[in-house]
Amino acid sequence: MDKDQIQNFFESIPNDFDVLEKAVPQSFQKEYIGLVEEGANQLIRSGLKPQHVKTKPPRNKFNYIVDIYSKWYRHYFYFCAKYRCPAPNRISEFFEAKFARLEYAGNDSFNLSYMRHTGQWLELYQGMSLKECLDAIRKEPHFLP
């Protein structure tokens, strides 16, 4: 599928994500998912991991990031950080914290949200291209892991 076919396909679908999940053919989902994952993985490799993942663990009892990765869940694409808990009284050695979320909004655009300290997602941007979303995640303080 070329870019025009993809755009025409999404324009023909109502902006209801339950309908979107059921209506998108499997062959297209793989191609589309691959484009988003490729851009996100490039951002993670080139910007987020070098800046936030430290090779030498700190000498204190505070949590620290050991990995940054991305994953799909339904129609959301998440950026996640894996933390290690070095404290001896920890509940678990590792835990995951999602820090950014892309939601497909149709017409090759996304809504971009960040996880607040309250555990609620706050949508900051609507109708942004994938490139604009990745640039915002790289540059803006709301999207720090």
N, C-alpha and C positions, 0 to 999 in steps of 0.2 A: 504494500500500500504506500502510495506517495503522500506527501504532506497535505495536499488539497483533498484527497479522498478521506484522510483521517479527519480533517476539519469538517468536511461535509457530513461525515458520519456522526460526529458529536453534535453538530448543529441540528440534526434531525431528531435527537433524543431530548425529551423534556429534562429540565434541570432538577430531577428527582433522583437521588442517588440509588434508591432501591431499584428503580427502573433501570438505571445505568448499569448496575452490577449484573442484572439479568439479561440486558440487551446487548452488551458488548461481546462479540464473538471471541472465542478462545484464541484464534490465530492473531487477532488484533491485540488482545490483552498482552500476549507475550512480547510483541513488538513495542508496544507503548510502555509497558513496565520496564523493558530493557533500556529505553531512552532515559527514563527518570532515574533508574538505578545507576546508569553510567555517569550521568551528571553528578549525582549525589556522591558516588564513590570517588570521583575525581576531587570533589571539594573536600571530602574526608581525608583522602590521602595527602593532598597538597596543602591544605590549610588548617583543618581542625585537629588532626592527630599531632602534627609537629608542634602546634601551639599548646595543646592541652594535655597530651599524654606524655608523662615523664618516664624516662627509662629507669631512673634510679628512684626507688620509693622514698618518701620523706621519713624522717626519724621521729615520728610523733604518732599519736593515736587517732589522727583525723583520717577520714575517708579520702581517697584519691582515685583519679580516673586511670583505668588500665586499658580501656579500649573505647573507641567510638565507632558506631556502625549504623546502618539504616535497615529498615524493614517495612514491608507492606502489611497492613491489617485492614481488610475490606477495601474501602475506597480511600483510605488514608495512607500516607507515606510518612513514616516517623524517622527522625534522627534521634539516636539513643546513645547514652554514655553508660559504660559498665564501670562501676566503682568497686574498690576493694576496701574492706573494713579491717584495719590492722589491730583494733582494740581486742584485748583478751575476753571481754565480756560481750562480744558481738552475738547477734542472733544468727547472722549468716555472713559468710566470708565475702560474698559478692552480691551486688544488687544492680538493677537496671533503673535508669531515670531517663524518660523521654524529655527532650528539650525543644524540639521543633516539629511541626506537623504541616504537611502539604495535603490539601484536599482538592481533588479535581473539580473544577467549576464549569467545565464546558468550554468549547471554542479555544482549546489550547491554553487555558488559563487556570490558575490555582488560587486558592485562598491560603494564606500563610498565618499560622498561629504559633504561640509559644506557651510553655507550661509555666503558670504563675506559681509563686510560693504556696498558694492555697490549694494546689492540686487541680485547679481549673484551667482549661485552655482558654486563651484570649486571642481572638482573631484580630490581627493588626492590619493585614492587607487583603484586599479582594481583587480578583481579576488580574493577577500578575502572571507574566510568562514564567516558564521554568527558570530561565537565566536570571530574571529579576529576583525570583525567590532565593536562588542559590547565592546571589550577590548579597541579599539582605541577611541571610544566615551567616555569611562570612564576615560582614562588616558591622552589624548592629548588635548592641549589647544585650538586647532581649533574648537573643538566641545563643547565649553562651551555655555550654554544657555544665 
